[in-house]
Every structure is written in C-alpha cells, then in structure tokens.
Amino acid sequence: MARQIPLTPEAIAGHASEGDPTQEVAPDLAYRRLAIVNVSLVGPPGAGDRNWVLIDAGVTGTGALIRSAAEQRFGAEARPAAIVMTHGHFDHVGALADLAERWDAPIYAHPLERPYLDGSASYPPPDPTVGGGMMSLLSPIFPRGPVNVARWLHDLPEDGSVPPMPGWRWLHTPGHSAGHVSFWRESDKALLAG
C-alpha cells in the first residue's frame, strides 16, 4: 500500500491562513498558491541567503508575492541557491526572468525545456480537446512564447541529482511537456509534480 504524507486541512491548496498564505507540508518544504499554480519553497524556516531552493516561478506579475513568501520563510533579502523548474509553461515561468535577475540565481531545467527557456523556441500549439475542463478550452489563448533566461540556465545533471537539494532526485515525467520533471525525496516520500 502506498504511504502518503498526512496533511492538515490548513496545508491543502485553497486554504489560506491569515497573514501568511504560504503552507508548510514538511519541516523544510512549503508551497505558495499563486492563482492557477503553486510554487514550492525547499529549505527550513530561517535558512537565510542561498540556503533554500525555489521550484517554479508562477504566472506573470507574481514576483513580489514569491519574494514576500521567501522573505517571510527564510529571512529578509534571502536569495535562493537555485531556481529549479518542473517545465517552462507560462504559468511556471511568469516571474522567472525577474527573479533570476534580482537574485542572480542559477536556473535548472531538463534539457528538453531549454529551447523554451533560452528564447529559441515557442511551445507547439495546445490541443484543447485533451484533458477536458475549462483550462483545456482556454488553452489556445495561453501564452506559448519562450522566455530568455539563458544567462542563468543550466541542465539538470544526468545522474538525477537536483542542485542544490541533497536527498532529492529529478524524475523525467514527460507528457505535459517533453521535458517535464517531478522531484522525489525518498526519505519522507515527498513528491513535487509541478
């Protein structure tokens, strides 16, 4: 039988506590809900400068919310050791260039996502008949253009490690995008699926 990390009602997406909408799901793992997507903050509270990692970068216009969540969790002016991407769709890269510039943080992604993150290609048009629901129907109007963060961009290591996240592994989980990855930590069975 699969083992699942128990979550309190407060840790479930959509539940917002007053004051700090960031939800902790493990001592060193939290998420911040941003419209239609979550970003994850990996590192213990109070970790300080360059001692934590941001997973994904939300939709356009959410950079200040991400910075605020990071400062509340890790300390004033705490910059991440890295920004690690599950993939490069618009709802995961909206604040990426702003955050990378402001924090001068390396960005890690699967090599198949590189063209969409270095400015050289746009994603292919979506198929609104796949998946069903309102998001699928609206998908033709979503931005597909690339962002250009080539200055900070690095490929995830072939050995499956996730810099600088000891104990985590990246898993190639294509389908949503060719280079989509998920992050797995065996010690507590934590999975970040993007």
N, C-alpha and C positions, 0 to 999 in steps of 0.2 A: 504494500500500500504506500502511496506517495505521502511524504511528510510535508506539511505546509506550515509556513511561519504564521503563528496566530497574530491577528491584527485586532486592535481595539477598534470600536466604532469611529473614534477620532482619526484613525490612520487610513480610513477608506477615502478614496478620491471623492471629492464633492463635499466632504465635511470640512468646514473651516472653523478653526478656533479663533476667538477674538484676539487681535493683536498680531499674532504670528501665524500666517496661513501655511507655513512650512510644517510638514508632518513627518515625524520620525518613525521609522519602521524597524530599525535596529540601532544599537548604540552609535554606530558610525555610518548610518545610512538614512537619508531623509529625501523627501521629494517636495517640490513646489508645483502646484497646479497652475497652469497658465492657459486660460481659455480652453483650447481643444487638445492640449498636450501637457505632459509633465516634464520637468527637468529633475534630475537626481543630483544630490549633493553627497559625495562619498568622503567621509572623514569625521572624526569625533568633534563634538562641540568644542569651541575654543581652540581648534587646531592651529590657527594662525596662518601667516603668509606662506604660500607654496606648500602647504601640508594637507591639501584636500584636492578633490577632482570634481569637475562639473561634467555630467553626462547630458549631452544635447543642449541646445541654446534657444528653444522656444520660438514663438512667432515674432514677426516684426513688431517692434515697439515694446518688447518686454525686457529689454536690457536692464533698465532701472529696477524692475521687480526682482530680477535674478541677482543683481548686485546687492540689493537690500536683503534678500534671503541669505546670501552668502555672508554678508557682514553680521547679520543677527546670529547666525550659527557659528561662524568661525572667527569673528573679530573684525574691528574696523580696518579697512584697507587690506583685508586678507585676500590675496590673489590665489587662484588655483595653481597647482603644479602642472595641470594639463586640462584641456577640454577634450573629452572623448565622445565621438559621435556614433550613434546607432546607425544612422544613414543621413542623407543630405536633402530630404524633402523640405519644402518651405516651412512647415510647422516645427521643424527641428533646427533650422539654421537662421531664423529670423534675426536674432541678436548676435549671431556668431562673429561677424566681422567687427562689430563694435566692441564686443567683449574681448576678442583676441587682441585688438589694437590697444584697448585700455589696459588690459592685464599683461600684454606681451607674453601670452601663454601658448605653448605648443598645442596643436590640434592633432588628434589621432583618429584615423578612419580606415576602413577596409580599402584596399587598392582599387576595387571596382567602383567606389564612390568618388575617387579622385577627380574624374572629369567634371563632376557636378560641384566640386568644391574648389577647383583651381581656375574656374572661369572658362574652361574649354568646351563644355557641352551642356545642353539642357536635357532634362529628363524627357523620355518619349511621352506622347500624349496618353492620358489615362483612359481606361475603358470603364465608362460609367455603368456598364451592365454587370460588372464584377463586384460582389460584396453586398449589394443592396443597401437600402437606407439612404438618408438624406446626404451623408458625406459622399457616397458614391455618385449620387445625382449631381451634386455640386462640383465634383472633381474636375470637370473641364474648365472651370473658371479659376482654379487654384494656380498660383504662380509655378512655373516649371523651370524658369531660367536659373542659370548657375550663379553661385556666389564665388567670389575670388578671395580665398584666404590662403593662397599658395605659399605666401611668405612664412606661415606658421605650420603648414600642413606636413604631416608625417604618416606613413603607412603603419598600421598596426603590425607588430612583429609576427613573423610567420610561425613562431613557436606557440602562439596562443596567449602569451602573457599580455597584460594590459598596463602600460607605463602610465603613471607610477602607482599602480594599485596592487600591491602584493596580495597574493591569495585569490585574485580574480583571474578568470580566463575569458577570452572572447570566443564566441561560437558563431560561425558563419550560418546565418539563418535567412537565405535569400527567399524571395517571393514578393515581399512588399517592395523591395528594391533589390537589384542584383547584388549589391554589396552590403545589404543589411546585416548587422551583427547584434547579438544579445550578449549580456555579461553574466557570468555564473561564478558564484563563490561556493565551493564545496563545503567549507566549514560549517556554514549555517543554512545551506541550500538556498541562498538568496539568488534571485534571477531578475535582471533588468532587461526587459524585452524591447523597449523602445516603441 
